[in-house]
Amino acid sequence: MVKKAVLAYSGGLDTSICVPLLKEKYDCDEVITVAVDVGQPREDVEEATEKAQNISDLHFTLDVREEFVNDYIFPLIKANGDYEGYVMGTSIARPLIAKKVVEIAEKEGASMLAHGCTGKGNDQLRFEAVFRLTDMEVVAPMRDMNLTREWEIEYAKQHGIPVSVTSSKPWSIDENIWSRSIEGGKLEDPGYIPPEEIYNWTVDPAQAPDAQTIEIGFENGVPVSLDGKTMDGVTLIEKMNKIAGSHGVGRTDMIEDRVLGLKARENYEHPAATVLLTAHRDLEKLVLTRSELKFKAMVDAEWSELAYLGLVDEPLYEDLNAFIDSTQQRVTGTVTVKLYKGNVYIMARTSPNGLYSEDLVSFDSKVIDQQDAEGFSKYHGFQARLYRRFVANK
């Protein structure tokens, strides 16, 4: 029997050295690589494809950008997806990548699934939550062999594998249409000020141009237009990344609590995500009731936790999406935002489903008789007054 392994392949250092390692250390006869395009730069996808074709026995490059946006990013927007201030670009992409790797493995009759994640990060859990739904063996060379960055760089040189990572610039980059993460090297020191060179999507906010105003249209909770021009999700996000990034919007430098309990310094760029999530939250405040907003905040937090963990096959994840989708039936309208020097300002919002009534709230209107509120105010804080009057002073 030919022992086949299918490897989730990114083209980076970790996954590249996994190819020879799977043959040398795991006795694989064939290594099949799968690169999944979830919005990486064209040149990165092409480079990964060319490299994989040279070092693996068989390679697949799958373009799933549309599926990623429609089935993963749009639900994230509806749920205001956020984990400790992180908009979750890497985490939300991993289950989809893993599912595509499994599909290829089943098609090619493989017996082993492999990934290049370390034993210190979250991605190992996200990949394996999907991989372990199968009966195939799951291996992680980086984790199994307890490898270091320096060892990997040297091993790659010995095997003639070209890598962009160097000892002087050891940044680990993960990029998709929703976010770009940068970690490793000196960035692992929380006290180290990141050099401007680590950023690629966003300009230095101090160097950003004058303010720009944009109108974003939403239908059923998802963005569908910019400045009145309707466009598909992939195009809209790509365009918004460029616009917002040119204004320095969407940088995050944070201490993140990983699933394993480790605290890690993480740097992210996510221009479109920052703008679209800010606009979506504002539109929800116009159309949802106070009770819905209060309860949905709890649902959103639970949804984000599951998405961060990569547990999209957890039944609760499906249950939460059902509630969220119900609320989003009314989240239709437009939000006008101003982008300026790294900031997003909400300027205006409109919706045919808005619960706002200018007639009722205006100080110049008599539609509501203000005297009606007196009875309500007499009972507002009633028990607290009883406590202060009869109990607290005993």
C-alpha positions in Angstrom: 0.0 0.0 0.0 1.2 3.5 -0.9 1.2 5.7 2.2 -0.2 9.1 1.2 -0.2 12.2 3.3 -2.1 15.4 2.4 -0.6 18.5 3.8 -2.3 21.9 4.4 0.2 24.0 2.5 0.8 27.8 2.7 4.1 28.1 1.0 5.8 29.4 4.2 8.8 27.9 6.1 6.8 25.6 8.3 4.7 23.9 5.7 7.5 23.8 3.2 9.9 21.7 5.4 7.0 19.5 6.3 7.2 17.9 2.8 10.6 16.3 3.3 9.9 15.7 7.0 6.8 13.6 6.2 8.9 11.3 4.0 12.0 11.2 6.3 10.3 10.9 9.7 6.8 9.5 8.9 7.7 7.1 6.1 5.3 8.6 3.6 5.6 7.5 0.0 3.7 10.4 -1.4 3.1 13.9 0.0 0.2 15.8 -1.6 0.0 19.6 -0.9 -3.1 21.7 -0.9 -2.9 25.5 -1.0 -6.3 27.1 -0.3 -6.8 30.6 -1.6 -8.8 32.6 0.9 -7.7 36.0 -0.3 -3.9 36.0 -0.1 -2.0 38.2 -2.5 -1.9 36.8 -6.1 1.9 36.6 -6.0 1.8 34.6 -2.8 -0.6 32.1 -4.2 1.4 31.7 -7.4 4.7 31.4 -5.5 3.2 28.8 -3.1 1.8 26.8 -6.1 5.1 26.9 -7.9 7.1 25.9 -4.8 4.7 23.1 -4.0 4.8 21.7 -7.5 8.6 21.5 -7.2 8.8 19.8 -3.7 5.7 17.7 -3.5 4.4 14.7 -5.4 1.1 16.2 -6.3 -0.3 19.7 -5.6 -3.7 21.4 -5.6 -4.5 25.1 -5.4 -8.1 25.9 -4.6 -9.7 29.3 -5.0 -12.4 29.5 -2.3 -12.5 33.2 -1.8 -16.2 33.5 -2.6 -17.1 30.6 -0.3 -14.9 32.1 2.4 -16.7 35.5 2.2 -20.2 34.2 1.9 -20.1 31.3 4.3 -17.6 32.5 6.9 -17.0 36.3 6.7 -20.6 37.4 6.3 -21.7 35.3 9.3 -18.8 36.9 11.2 -20.1 40.4 10.3 -23.6 39.5 11.4 -22.2 38.3 14.7 -19.9 41.3 15.1 -17.1 38.8 15.4 -14.5 39.9 17.8 -12.1 38.1 20.2 -10.5 40.4 22.8 -10.3 43.1 20.1 -9.2 40.8 17.3 -11.5 40.6 14.3 -10.5 36.9 13.7 -9.2 36.6 10.2 -6.9 33.7 10.7 -9.2 31.8 13.0 -12.3 32.0 10.8 -10.3 30.8 7.8 -8.8 27.7 9.3 -11.9 25.4 9.4 -12.6 26.1 5.7 -9.0 25.3 4.8 -9.1 22.2 6.8 -12.3 21.0 5.2 -10.8 21.5 1.7 -7.7 19.5 2.7 -10.0 16.7 3.9 -11.9 16.7 0.6 -8.7 16.3 -1.4 -7.5 13.6 1.0 -10.7 11.6 0.6 -10.6 12.0 -3.2 -6.9 10.9 -3.4 -7.3 7.9 -1.0 -4.8 9.3 1.6 -4.4 7.8 5.0 -2.7 10.8 6.7 -3.6 14.5 7.2 -0.8 16.9 8.1 -0.4 20.6 9.1 2.5 22.8 9.9 1.2 24.3 13.1 3.3 24.5 16.3 2.3 23.1 19.7 2.1 26.6 21.2 -0.5 28.2 19.0 -4.2 28.0 18.3 -4.1 26.8 14.7 -3.3 23.2 15.6 -6.6 23.0 17.4 -8.6 24.6 14.6 -7.2 22.3 11.9 -7.5 19.2 14.1 -11.1 19.9 15.1 -11.9 19.3 11.5 -9.2 16.7 10.7 -10.3 14.4 13.6 -13.8 14.2 12.3 -12.2 11.7 9.8 -10.6 8.3 10.5 -7.3 9.4 9.0 -4.1 9.7 11.0 -3.3 13.3 12.0 0.3 14.5 12.3 2.0 17.8 13.1 5.8 17.7 12.5 6.5 21.1 14.1 4.8 20.0 17.3 5.9 16.4 17.2 9.5 17.3 16.8 9.5 20.4 19.0 11.2 22.4 16.3 12.7 25.9 16.6 12.7 28.6 13.9 16.5 28.5 13.6 16.5 24.7 13.1 13.8 25.0 10.4 15.7 27.7 8.5 18.8 25.5 8.5 16.9 22.4 7.5 15.3 24.3 4.6 18.7 25.4 3.3 20.0 21.8 3.5 17.1 20.6 1.4 17.3 23.4 -1.1 13.9 24.8 -0.1 13.8 28.6 -0.7 12.3 30.6 2.1 11.7 34.3 2.6 12.1 34.1 6.4 15.6 35.1 7.6 17.2 35.5 11.0 17.1 39.3 10.7 13.5 39.4 9.5 11.8 36.3 11.0 8.3 37.6 10.7 5.6 35.0 10.4 2.9 36.3 8.1 -0.6 34.9 7.6 -2.9 36.7 5.2 -6.4 36.4 3.8 -9.0 38.8 2.5 -10.2 39.7 6.0 -6.9 40.3 7.9 -3.1 40.1 7.9 -1.3 38.8 11.0 2.4 39.4 11.8 4.2 37.7 14.6 7.6 36.2 15.5 11.1 37.5 16.0 11.4 40.7 18.1 7.6 41.1 18.0 7.5 38.4 20.7 8.8 41.0 23.1 5.7 43.0 24.3 8.0 46.0 25.0 9.4 46.1 21.4 8.0 48.9 19.2 7.2 47.3 15.8 9.0 48.8 12.8 6.9 50.3 10.1 8.2 47.6 7.7 5.9 44.9 9.2 2.9 46.7 7.8 1.7 46.2 4.3 -2.0 46.9 4.1 -2.1 50.2 6.1 -0.1 53.4 5.9 1.2 55.1 9.0 -1.8 57.0 10.3 0.3 60.0 10.8 1.1 60.0 7.1 -2.5 59.3 6.0 -4.3 61.8 3.6 -7.2 64.1 4.4 -10.5 62.6 5.5 -12.7 60.5 3.2 -16.4 59.8 3.6 -18.0 56.6 2.4 -21.5 55.2 2.4 -21.9 51.5 3.1 -25.1 49.7 2.1 -26.3 46.6 4.1 -29.0 44.1 3.3 -29.9 41.5 5.9 -26.8 42.2 7.9 -24.2 42.0 5.2 -22.5 44.7 3.2 -23.7 44.9 -0.4 -22.6 48.4 -1.7 -20.1 51.2 -1.4 -21.3 54.7 -2.3 -24.4 53.3 -3.9 -22.5 50.9 -6.1 -23.6 47.3 -5.6 -20.8 44.7 -5.7 -20.1 41.1 -4.6 -18.6 40.4 -1.2 -15.1 39.6 -2.4 -14.9 42.8 -4.5 -16.4 45.0 -1.8 -14.0 43.8 0.9 -10.9 44.1 -1.4 -11.9 47.6 -2.3 -12.6 48.6 1.3 -9.2 47.2 2.4 -7.5 49.5 -0.1 -9.6 52.6 0.8 -9.4 52.2 4.6 -5.8 51.0 4.5 -4.8 54.2 2.7 -6.1 56.1 5.7 -4.2 54.0 8.2 -7.4 52.3 9.5 -7.2 48.8 10.9 -4.0 48.2 12.9 -4.1 46.2 16.1 -1.2 45.5 18.5 -2.5 43.4 21.4 -1.7 40.9 24.1 -3.9 38.0 23.2 -5.0 35.0 25.3 -4.5 31.9 23.3 -6.6 28.8 23.8 -3.8 27.0 25.6 -3.6 29.8 28.2 -0.4 31.4 26.8 -0.4 35.2 26.4 1.0 36.2 23.1 1.8 39.6 21.5 0.0 39.8 18.2 0.0 42.4 15.4 -2.8 42.6 12.9 -4.0 44.6 9.9 -7.7 44.6 9.0 -8.9 47.8 7.3 -12.1 46.5 5.8 -13.0 44.5 8.8 -12.6 47.5 11.1 -14.9 49.7 8.9 -17.5 47.1 8.1 -17.9 45.9 11.7 -18.1 49.4 13.1 -20.8 50.3 10.5 -22.7 47.1 11.1 -22.8 47.6 14.9 -24.1 51.1 14.4 -26.9 50.0 12.0 -28.0 47.3 14.5 -28.5 50.0 17.1 -31.0 51.7 14.9 -33.1 48.7 14.0 -32.9 46.2 16.9 -34.7 46.7 20.2 -32.9 47.3 23.4 -33.7 43.8 24.6 -32.4 42.3 21.3 -29.2 44.2 21.5 -28.6 43.2 25.1 -29.2 39.5 24.4 -27.4 39.6 21.0 -24.2 41.0 22.7 -24.1 37.7 24.7 -24.8 35.6 21.7 -22.1 37.5 19.7 -19.5 36.9 22.4 -20.3 33.2 22.5 -20.2 33.0 18.7 -16.9 34.7 18.7 -15.4 32.3 21.3 -16.5 29.3 19.2 -15.2 30.8 16.0 -11.8 31.7 17.7 -11.6 28.1 18.9 -12.3 26.8 15.4 -15.4 24.9 16.6 -17.7 25.6 13.7 -19.0 22.0 13.8 -20.2 22.5 17.4 -24.0 22.3 17.4 -24.2 25.5 19.5 -22.5 27.3 16.7 -25.3 26.4 14.4 -27.9 27.4 17.1 -26.3 30.8 17.6 -26.3 31.4 13.8 -30.0 30.7 13.7 -30.7 33.4 16.3 -28.3 35.9 14.7 -29.8 35.3 11.2 -33.3 36.0 12.6 -32.2 39.4 13.9 -30.4 40.3 10.7 -33.6 40.2 8.6 -34.1 43.8 9.6 -30.5 45.0 9.5 -30.9 46.7 6.1 -29.9 50.3 5.4 -26.9 52.6 4.9 -24.2 53.9 7.2 -22.0 56.8 6.3 -18.5 56.7 7.8 -15.5 59.1 7.8 -12.0 57.7 7.6 -9.3 59.9 9.1 -5.8 59.3 10.4 -6.4 55.7 11.5 -9.9 56.3 12.8 -13.4 55.4 11.7 -16.2 57.9 12.6 -19.9 57.2 12.2 -21.4 60.2 10.5 -25.0 59.1 9.7 -27.3 56.0 9.3 -30.6 55.3 7.7 -32.9 52.2 7.5 -36.4 51.5 6.4 -36.6 49.3 9.5 -35.3 51.9 12.0 -37.0 52.1 15.4 -36.1 55.8 15.7 -38.9 58.4 15.5 -37.9 62.0 15.2 -41.5 63.0 15.9 -41.5 61.2 19.2 -38.0 62.1 20.5 -37.8 65.8 19.4 -37.8 68.5 22.1 -40.0 70.6 19.8 -42.7 67.9 19.5 -45.8 67.5 21.6 -46.8 64.1 20.2 -45.8 62.6 23.6 -47.3 64.4 26.6 -44.3 64.8 28.9 -46.6 64.7 32.0 -47.3 61.0 31.3 -43.7 60.2 32.4 -44.4 61.5 36.0 -46.0 58.3 37.1 -43.2 56.2 35.7 -40.6 58.4 37.5 -42.3 57.9 40.8 -41.6 54.1 40.7 -38.2 54.4 39.1 -35.6 53.4 41.8 -38.5 52.7 44.2 -36.8 49.8 46.0 -33.5 51.6 46.3 -35.3 54.5 48.1 -37.0 52.1 50.4 -33.6 50.6 51.3 -32.0 53.9 51.9 -34.9 55.2 53.9 -35.7 52.2 56.1 -32.8 49.8 56.1 -29.4 51.4 55.4 -29.7 54.0 58.2 -30.6 51.5 61.0 
